[in-house]
């Protein structure tokens, strides 16, 4: 069995570190598991994945390891971010457990895992649609007030992966996982995922 990691994050107005740690230890005691490593952070979920040490987690956890959180909101503040993180864990063969929601993803490409990832993706799409609708309403109000907003239509922001499209596509064609591709090109998994999406790469 691989190592077991407990991830705890609190902000000033959320539950304490001790409460989350107690929930994880109680579960592990019942299941006869031992937490080998802890990630304990006191910061808002508005911080970047790097600041929340998510990228470090994805780099550290290996196939057969287990990540336990007291609830999904400890990982990220949006369903879209959670979906990306959980899918990265699955792709790396990492078992993921969220206690409050009773979620267990075994890090395998079985039917249960596929259904769970599909649900996350669906909720993320709904969330994006809601955000997009609110953004459009805000832009319409701003335009009505005569404000000029945003970058020119059709222009994408600069990415450190620009120019590496051919290398990335070649690795994908060879069946290299996205997690490993991210390591090869020197970026985090979420950064690669966002690049593929914005550049409409397969």
HELIX and SHEET records of a PDB file:
HELIX    1   1 UNK A   17  UNK A   30  1                                  14    
HELIX    2   2 UNK A   54  UNK A   60  1                                   7    
HELIX    3   3 UNK A   72  UNK A   74  5                                   3    
HELIX    4   4 UNK A   79  UNK A   91  1                                  13    
HELIX    5   5 UNK A  111  UNK A  144  1                                  34    
HELIX    6   6 UNK A  165  UNK A  173  1                                   9    
HELIX    7   7 UNK A  178  UNK A  185  1                                   8    
HELIX    8   8 UNK A  189  UNK A  198  1                                  10    
SHEET    1   A 5 UNK A  37  UNK A  42  0                                        
SHEET    2   A 5 UNK A   4  UNK A  10  1                                        
SHEET    3   A 5 UNK A  66  UNK A  69  1                                        
SHEET    4   A 5 UNK A  95  UNK A  98  1                                        
SHEET    5   A 5 UNK A 103  UNK A 105 -1                                        
END                                                                             
